[in-house]
Amino acid sequence: MPIWFAYTLIVLLVITSILLTMLILLHRGKGGGLSSMFGGGVSSSLAGSSVAEKNLDRYTVLVSVVWFAAIVGLGLWLRLQMNSGS
């Protein structure tokens, strides 16, 4: 496999790592989390689980699946490079 494939996976891994960190920090925890700074605390206290929180959950799951796929892809690429001897 070409080397650009590995570089693409590394860039994807860095971008998704940053996004995943930001999305996790936006989630509301026991103390309100960072989502309450952006108005999420008011809507969640009035209506249980708001649409914004559901969308945040969906985006977090989507980014984490892409992050995991990038790690697995990079690991497989490295294994193929080791076996081919180049």
Secondary structure, DSSP 8 states (H G I E B T S, - for coil): --HHHHHHHHHHHHHHHHHHHHHHHHS--TT-TGGGGGTHHHHHHHHSS-HHHHHHHHHHHHHHHHHHHHHHHHHHHHHHHHHHT-
